[in-house]
Amino acid sequence: MYKKAGCLSLFLVAGCLLLPSEGRAQIAVFGSSSGKSGLAEWLSGVTLVGQIEGGIMANPARPDNGINFGNFLADHANQVQLNQLEFTLAKAIDPSKSEYQVGFTLEGLYGSDARYYHLLGISDRAISDRYQVLPAQAHVDVHLPWLTSGGLDMQAGILQAPMGVETLDPTTRPFYTLAYTSEYSVPFQHVGAMFKWHVDPIVDVTFGIDTGNQTTFGRSDNNHEPAGYFGFNLNGLAGGKLNIIELSRVGPENAIVVLGPRADSQMRYWNDINAAYQINDKLSVTGEFNYLHDDGIRADTYSFVSFLSYKITPSLTFNYRGEIYRDNTGQFVVSFLNNTAYMGAIAGATVPAEFAPPTTYGALTLGVTYKPDLGHGVRVFEVRPEIRFDRSLNGTTPFNDGRNTGMFTFGMDGVMGF
């Protein structure tokens, strides 16, 4: 199932199937809005998009367990895999319009990435193979023209977590692999409600409540208490070149089967601030600082990630990412050794996993994004080769079956969508 030829064939065939016949960047499911009103006009704004991503991350050290330590989305060393085949049906809202609006987003995903983004009790036990299915998003979106001219936006349902720079969608991030911060120190998925209040053109206030990171309700919640967000956006500073996002989160996240009744009262505090600055038309930089503290397991992580992108040509961009990440107790940076281990750990089960002692990790990733405009209905086409070097900065040996202080990997992924 995971042989290189099979995955490459699947990538190419599925990519061809994704091309719409009429040469559009997305499909208006119910046709155009011309001459329509009421429900017909609303339905005309419903769109369908899809994309496919696959890649490989090679490791010359060939670890015996076949795992690139500290890597989620490209965890299997020297193996091509289908990361995502996804479709999104949506009716977008426009926050710039001062009127009541209702929309929705439904996103379904199949591939190896789904293993890490499940919600307990919804999709985590549907398939135990490497390629799994995931309802990545299923939420109602509402714009309310209340309080200020910008109004209030609400999303309720299955939500992708809003914290951090790198996201599940590969077209929104510069690399195939993720930073440690994006894997271990920000949440992934929620069931709950998020609100964004547009105070004025510069300031947005964000707040929300949910059942916990990757949990749902009742027996599918690893404890009995909710968690929630609060934070702000500063938009268009420095002449429109600088945007700052701060989000904090608090709530219990540990499982009762691990900590007992005290799991409901032992808080985890997540804090992330990032700033993106567009220096000129070609060069942009982003910095992210993250701090996490967990009362229940008495653990801390803190990190800084820097990104740089330079547009060499309209279709070719050079990307840099540098990170220093401290896992104070060795309880967060973990590699999971089978297809269901990650979600099992969220539930509190004992699972096959590879741990490391308390370590300060340094990681440098360099790559390019080749993104030509193919036309003919192709919304996006990207090829992203990258090279990466990870190293323990305090002398531990977490990599390649615990043999090495450093790990060198190189590879690439490809993304195509309509």
C-alpha positions as CSV (number, residue, x, y, z in Angstrom):
1,M,0.0,0.0,0.0
2,Y,2.8,2.3,0.8
3,K,5.2,1.5,-2.1
4,K,6.7,4.5,-3.9
5,A,5.2,3.6,-7.2
6,G,1.7,3.1,-5.8
7,C,1.7,6.5,-4.0
8,L,3.2,8.3,-7.0
9,S,0.5,6.8,-9.3
10,L,-2.2,7.8,-6.9
11,F,-0.9,11.3,-6.7
12,L,-0.8,11.7,-10.5
13,V,-4.2,10.0,-11.2
14,A,-6.0,11.9,-8.4
15,G,-4.5,15.1,-9.5
16,C,-5.9,14.6,-13.0
17,L,-9.3,13.8,-11.6
18,L,-9.3,17.1,-9.6
19,L,-9.2,19.2,-12.7
20,P,-12.6,20.8,-13.4
21,S,-13.7,20.5,-17.0
22,E,-14.6,24.2,-17.5
23,G,-11.3,25.7,-16.4
24,R,-12.4,27.5,-13.2
25,A,-10.4,28.0,-10.1
26,Q,-13.3,26.7,-8.0
27,I,-16.7,25.2,-8.7
28,A,-19.8,27.3,-7.9
29,V,-22.0,24.4,-7.0
30,F,-25.4,26.0,-7.6
31,G,-24.3,28.3,-10.5
32,S,-23.8,32.1,-10.6
33,S,-25.8,34.7,-8.7
34,S,-26.9,36.6,-11.7
35,G,-30.6,37.4,-11.5
36,K,-31.2,35.5,-8.3
37,S,-32.5,36.5,-4.9
38,G,-33.2,35.0,-1.5
39,L,-32.2,31.4,-1.0
40,A,-31.2,31.0,-4.6
41,E,-28.7,33.9,-4.3
42,W,-27.3,32.5,-1.0
43,L,-26.9,29.1,-2.6
44,S,-25.0,30.6,-5.6
45,G,-22.2,31.5,-3.2
46,V,-21.6,27.9,-2.2
47,T,-18.3,26.7,-3.6
48,L,-16.4,23.4,-3.9
49,V,-12.6,23.2,-3.9
50,G,-10.2,20.2,-3.5
51,Q,-6.5,19.4,-3.4
52,I,-4.1,16.6,-3.1
53,E,-0.7,16.5,-1.4
54,G,2.0,13.8,-1.2
55,G,5.7,13.7,-0.4
56,I,8.8,12.0,1.0
57,M,11.3,12.8,3.7
58,A,14.6,10.9,3.3
59,N,16.9,10.1,6.2
60,P,20.4,8.8,5.3
61,A,20.8,7.4,8.8
62,R,18.0,4.9,8.1
63,P,16.6,4.6,11.7
64,D,15.8,1.0,12.7
65,N,12.2,1.9,13.6
66,G,11.8,3.8,10.3
67,I,10.7,7.0,12.1
68,N,12.1,10.6,11.7
69,F,12.0,11.5,15.3
70,G,10.1,14.7,16.2
71,N,8.3,14.8,12.8
72,F,4.6,14.2,12.4
73,L,3.5,14.8,8.8
74,A,6.7,13.3,7.3
75,D,7.4,10.8,10.1
76,H,8.1,7.7,8.0
77,A,11.7,7.9,6.8
78,N,12.4,7.2,3.1
79,Q,8.8,6.4,2.2
80,V,6.5,8.2,-0.3
81,Q,3.1,8.8,1.2
82,L,-0.2,10.4,0.4
83,N,-0.6,13.1,3.0
84,Q,-4.0,14.6,2.0
85,L,-6.8,14.2,-0.5
86,E,-9.3,16.8,0.7
87,F,-12.5,18.5,-0.5
88,T,-14.1,21.6,1.0
89,L,-17.7,22.7,0.5
90,A,-18.2,26.2,1.8
91,K,-20.3,29.3,1.8
92,A,-18.0,32.2,2.8
93,I,-19.1,35.3,4.8
94,D,-17.7,38.7,4.2
95,P,-16.8,40.5,7.4
96,S,-16.4,43.8,5.6
97,K,-20.2,43.9,4.9
98,S,-22.2,45.4,7.8
99,E,-25.1,43.0,7.5
100,Y,-26.3,39.7,8.9
101,Q,-24.7,36.7,7.1
102,V,-24.7,33.0,7.5
103,G,-22.3,30.6,6.0
104,F,-20.6,27.2,6.6
105,T,-17.5,25.1,6.0
106,L,-17.4,21.3,5.5
107,E,-14.0,19.8,4.8
108,G,-13.3,16.1,4.5
109,L,-9.7,14.7,4.3
110,Y,-8.2,11.3,3.6
111,G,-4.5,10.6,4.0
112,S,-1.7,10.1,6.5
113,D,-2.0,13.5,8.0
114,A,-5.4,12.5,9.5
115,R,-3.7,10.4,12.1
116,Y,-2.7,13.5,14.1
117,Y,-5.8,15.7,13.7
118,H,-8.6,13.5,14.9
119,L,-11.2,14.3,17.5
120,L,-11.8,11.6,20.2
121,G,-15.2,9.9,19.6
122,I,-15.7,11.2,16.0
123,S,-13.1,9.7,13.6
124,D,-10.2,8.4,15.7
125,R,-11.3,4.7,15.5
126,A,-12.8,4.7,12.0
127,I,-9.6,3.3,10.3
128,S,-6.4,2.0,11.9
129,D,-4.2,2.0,8.7
130,R,-1.8,4.8,7.9
131,Y,-4.3,6.5,5.6
132,Q,-7.3,7.6,7.6
133,V,-10.4,9.8,7.2
134,L,-11.0,13.0,9.0
135,P,-13.8,15.7,9.2
136,A,-11.2,18.5,9.2
137,Q,-13.9,21.2,9.5
138,A,-17.6,21.2,10.0
139,H,-18.9,24.6,11.3
140,V,-21.5,27.2,10.9
141,D,-20.1,30.7,10.2
142,V,-22.1,33.8,11.2
143,H,-21.4,37.5,10.9
144,L,-23.3,39.8,13.3
145,P,-23.3,43.6,12.7
146,W,-23.2,44.3,16.4
147,L,-21.2,46.6,18.8
148,T,-18.9,48.2,16.2
149,S,-19.0,48.9,12.5
150,G,-16.8,45.8,11.9
151,G,-19.2,43.6,13.9
152,L,-18.7,40.1,15.4
153,D,-17.9,36.9,13.6
154,M,-18.7,33.4,15.1
155,Q,-17.8,29.9,14.1
156,A,-19.4,26.9,15.9
157,G,-18.8,23.2,15.3
158,I,-15.7,21.3,14.4
159,L,-12.9,23.9,14.2
160,Q,-9.3,23.9,13.2
161,A,-7.4,25.4,16.2
162,P,-6.5,29.1,15.5
163,M,-3.2,29.3,17.4
164,G,0.2,29.3,15.7
165,V,1.7,30.1,12.3
166,E,1.7,26.7,10.5
167,T,-1.6,25.0,9.7
168,L,-3.0,21.7,8.4
169,D,-3.5,23.2,4.9
170,P,-0.1,22.8,3.1
171,T,-0.7,25.8,0.8
172,T,-0.6,28.2,3.9
173,R,2.8,27.2,5.1
174,P,6.3,27.3,3.4
175,F,7.5,23.7,4.2
176,Y,6.3,20.1,4.0
177,T,7.5,19.5,7.6
178,L,6.4,21.4,10.7
179,A,8.3,23.2,13.4
180,Y,8.4,21.6,16.9
181,T,6.3,24.5,18.1
182,S,3.5,23.7,15.5
183,E,3.5,20.0,16.5
184,Y,3.8,20.0,20.3
185,S,2.9,23.5,21.7
186,V,-0.3,24.5,19.8
187,P,-3.6,22.6,19.7
188,F,-4.9,21.0,16.5
189,Q,-8.7,20.6,16.5
190,H,-11.7,21.5,18.6
191,V,-15.4,21.1,19.0
192,G,-16.7,24.5,20.2
193,A,-17.3,28.1,19.3
194,M,-14.8,30.9,18.4
195,F,-15.6,34.6,18.2
196,K,-13.7,37.5,16.6
197,W,-14.9,41.0,17.4
198,H,-13.7,43.6,14.9
199,V,-13.2,46.5,17.3
200,D,-11.8,48.8,14.6
201,P,-9.8,48.4,11.4
202,I,-6.6,47.8,13.5
203,V,-7.8,45.8,16.5
204,D,-9.6,42.4,16.6
205,V,-10.4,40.6,19.8
206,T,-10.6,36.8,19.8
207,F,-12.3,34.6,22.3
208,G,-13.9,31.1,22.4
209,I,-14.7,28.0,24.4
210,D,-14.4,24.3,23.5
211,T,-14.3,20.8,25.0
212,G,-10.5,20.6,24.8
213,N,-7.7,19.8,22.4
214,Q,-8.9,17.0,20.1
215,T,-11.7,15.9,22.4
216,T,-15.5,16.0,22.2
217,F,-18.2,15.3,24.8
218,G,-19.0,12.7,27.5
219,R,-16.8,9.6,27.3
220,S,-15.0,11.1,24.3
221,D,-13.6,13.9,26.5
222,N,-10.5,12.9,28.4
223,N,-11.6,15.0,31.3
224,H,-14.8,16.8,32.4
225,E,-14.0,20.5,31.9
226,P,-13.9,22.9,29.0
227,A,-11.0,25.1,27.8
228,G,-11.0,28.4,26.0
229,Y,-9.1,31.1,24.1
230,F,-8.6,34.8,24.4
231,G,-6.3,37.2,22.5
232,F,-6.0,39.9,19.9
233,N,-4.9,40.8,16.4
234,L,-3.2,44.1,15.4
235,N,-3.7,44.6,11.7
236,G,-2.0,46.8,9.2
237,L,0.6,48.4,11.4
238,A,3.7,50.2,10.0
239,G,1.9,51.4,6.9
240,G,0.1,48.1,6.4
241,K,3.3,46.0,6.5
242,L,3.0,44.5,10.0
243,N,0.4,42.2,11.5
244,I,0.6,40.8,15.1
245,I,-1.5,37.9,16.5
246,E,-1.5,37.0,20.2
247,L,-3.5,34.0,21.5
248,S,-3.6,32.5,24.9
249,R,-5.5,29.4,26.0
250,V,-6.3,27.9,29.4
251,G,-8.0,24.7,30.5
252,P,-7.3,21.1,31.7
253,E,-5.9,18.9,28.9
254,N,-4.7,15.8,30.7
255,A,-6.7,12.6,30.9
256,I,-8.5,11.4,34.0
257,V,-7.1,7.9,33.4
258,V,-3.6,9.3,33.8
259,L,-4.1,11.9,36.6
260,G,-7.3,10.7,38.3
261,P,-9.9,13.2,39.5
262,R,-7.3,16.1,39.7
263,A,-7.2,16.1,35.9
264,D,-10.2,18.4,35.9
265,S,-8.5,21.1,37.9
266,Q,-4.9,20.9,36.6
267,M,-4.6,23.7,34.0
268,R,-2.5,23.8,30.9
269,Y,-1.6,27.4,29.8
270,W,-0.8,27.9,26.1
271,N,0.6,31.3,24.9
272,D,1.6,32.2,21.3
273,I,2.5,35.5,19.7
274,N,3.6,36.0,16.2
275,A,4.4,39.0,14.0
276,A,4.6,39.0,10.2
277,Y,6.4,41.9,8.4
278,Q,6.3,42.5,4.7
279,I,9.6,44.3,4.1
280,N,9.0,44.8,0.3
281,D,7.3,43.0,-2.6
282,K,9.8,40.2,-2.5
283,L,10.9,39.8,1.1
284,S,8.8,38.9,4.2
285,V,9.8,37.8,7.7
286,T,7.8,36.2,10.6
287,G,8.7,35.6,14.2
288,E,6.8,33.4,16.6
289,F,7.3,33.0,20.4
290,N,5.5,30.3,22.3
291,Y,5.3,29.3,26.0
292,L,3.4,26.4,27.4
293,H,3.0,25.3,31.0
294,D,1.1,22.3,32.3
295,D,0.2,22.0,36.0
296,G,-0.8,18.4,35.9
297,I,2.4,16.9,34.5
298,R,4.6,19.7,35.8
299,A,6.0,20.4,32.3
300,D,7.1,23.5,30.4
301,T,8.0,24.2,26.8
302,Y,9.2,27.5,25.3
303,S,10.4,28.3,21.8
304,F,11.1,30.8,19.2
305,V,10.6,30.3,15.4
306,S,11.7,32.6,12.6
307,F,10.6,32.5,9.0
308,L,11.9,34.3,5.9
309,S,10.5,34.1,2.4
310,Y,12.2,35.7,-0.6
311,K,10.4,35.7,-4.0
312,I,13.1,35.0,-6.6
313,T,10.7,35.1,-9.5
314,P,6.9,35.2,-9.6
315,S,6.8,31.4,-9.5
316,L,9.8,30.6,-7.4
317,T,10.2,31.5,-3.6
318,F,13.1,30.7,-1.3
319,N,12.1,29.8,2.3
320,Y,14.0,29.7,5.6
321,R,12.8,28.5,9.0
322,G,15.0,28.5,12.2
323,E,13.8,27.3,15.6
324,I,15.0,26.8,19.1
325,Y,12.6,24.7,21.2
326,R,13.1,23.7,24.8
327,D,11.2,20.6,26.2
328,N,12.0,21.0,29.9
329,T,10.9,17.5,31.0
330,G,11.0,15.4,27.9
331,Q,7.3,14.8,28.0
332,F,6.2,16.8,24.9
333,V,8.6,15.9,22.0
334,V,7.5,12.3,21.3
335,S,7.4,10.2,18.2
336,F,4.4,7.8,18.0
337,L,5.2,4.4,16.6
338,N,2.0,3.1,15.1
339,N,-1.0,4.6,13.3
340,T,-3.3,5.1,16.3
341,A,-0.7,5.9,19.0
342,Y,-1.1,9.7,18.9
343,M,-4.8,9.7,19.5
344,G,-4.4,6.9,22.0
345,A,-2.1,9.2,24.0
346,I,-4.6,12.0,23.9
347,A,-7.2,9.6,25.4
348,G,-4.6,8.6,28.1
349,A,-3.7,5.1,26.9
350,T,-0.3,3.6,27.1
351,V,1.0,3.5,23.5
352,P,4.2,2.6,21.6
353,A,6.2,5.8,21.5
354,E,9.8,7.1,21.4
355,F,10.8,9.6,24.0
356,A,13.8,11.7,24.7
357,P,15.3,13.3,27.8
358,P,14.9,17.0,28.5
359,T,16.3,18.6,25.4
360,T,16.9,21.9,23.8
361,Y,16.3,21.4,20.1
362,G,17.7,23.5,17.3
363,A,16.3,23.1,13.8
364,L,17.2,24.7,10.5
365,T,15.1,24.2,7.3
366,L,15.8,25.6,3.9
367,G,13.7,25.1,0.7
368,V,12.1,26.6,-2.3
369,T,8.5,26.7,-3.5
370,Y,7.9,26.3,-7.2
371,K,4.4,27.6,-7.9
372,P,3.7,28.2,-11.6
373,D,0.3,29.4,-12.8
374,L,-0.9,26.4,-14.9
375,G,-4.3,27.7,-15.7
376,H,-6.9,25.3,-17.1
377,G,-8.8,25.2,-13.8
378,V,-5.8,24.5,-11.6
379,R,-6.2,26.6,-8.5
380,V,-2.8,25.8,-7.1
381,F,0.2,23.7,-8.1
382,E,3.3,23.6,-5.8
383,V,6.5,21.6,-5.6
384,R,8.5,22.1,-2.4
385,P,11.9,20.5,-2.0
386,E,13.5,21.1,1.4
387,I,16.6,20.2,3.5
388,R,16.5,20.1,7.3
389,F,18.9,19.7,10.1
390,D,17.8,19.0,13.7
391,R,20.2,19.0,16.6
392,S,20.2,18.6,20.3
393,L,21.8,21.8,21.8
394,N,22.5,20.2,25.2
395,G,24.2,17.0,24.3
396,T,21.3,14.5,24.4
397,T,20.9,11.9,21.6
398,P,17.2,11.9,20.7
399,F,17.6,11.1,17.0
400,N,17.8,7.9,14.9
401,D,16.9,5.4,17.5
402,G,18.6,7.4,20.3
403,R,22.0,7.1,18.5
404,N,22.7,10.7,17.4
405,T,22.7,14.3,18.6
406,G,21.7,15.4,15.2
407,M,19.5,14.3,12.3
408,F,19.7,15.3,8.6
409,T,16.7,14.9,6.4
410,F,15.8,16.0,2.9
411,G,12.8,15.6,0.7
412,M,9.9,17.3,-1.0
413,D,6.1,17.4,-1.4
414,G,3.8,18.4,-4.2
415,V,0.3,20.0,-3.9
416,M,-2.3,20.3,-6.7
417,G,-5.8,21.6,-6.4
418,F,-8.8,23.1,-8.2
